[in-house]
Structures are given as C-alpha cells and as structure tokens.
Amino acid sequence: RGVALVVNCTSLGDARHEGESPLGPDDVAALAATTGVYDVIYQPAVTPLLGAASRRGLATCNGATMNLIQAELAFATVRPEVDSAVTHRAMAEAQAAGAANRQRPGTSRKSRRSR
C-alpha cells in the first residue's frame, strides 16, 4: 500500500519463466487504484503481472512501450526540429510492424538465425 509505481526488472514472466510473476494475486489486489505497473519484459507483451494489474484497472506499460518512449525522447534530443507527433506515429507503426513480424510463422529469432 502507498506504492505509486511497481516496476518488474526481473525475468519473471518472460518465455523462460512463463506464467510466473514477482507479485502474487494478493499483492496486486493490495495495490492502490492509482498505482502504475511497468514490466521491462518485451515478450510476451502482456506478462502475468501486467495482466493482473490490467484486470484491476491499473495503468500498465510493457518493455516494448518503454523502449519506444525512450527512443522517442532520444530522437527528440538529436532532432528537435521534427514534430514529436510525427516521430511518435512513425515509431508506433514500426513497433506494430515488428510485432506483426514476430507473430508470423517462420519469423522467430531462432528461425531467422538458422537461415
């Protein structure tokens, strides 16, 4: 209680630890309605922690989105003349395209390496 932000920086919830979460159901239930829950894991996009927080109606953010925000801020630093809305739209489209490629059969990291 009284926690404003929870950030999972562990590997719990990634492909090697599928179904695991650093917080149990009671821990998530005890979070204030204003608590934000972030998870640095990219895949899956919705980890058990983010899923539980989302079902509670808490604000959530996954690793891919955090990376996108970081890239936008970095780009704005080196190219301040570019409209931030244009940058955001372009990066969001690139993120969506990358996600779509990861979903297609034969495009996993393992299959790309073996080509």
Summary of the structure (lengths in Angstrom):
residues: 115
radius of gyration: 16.5
end to end distance: 50.2
largest distance: 50.7
contacts: 285
relative contact order: 0.12
helix: 50%
strand: 10%
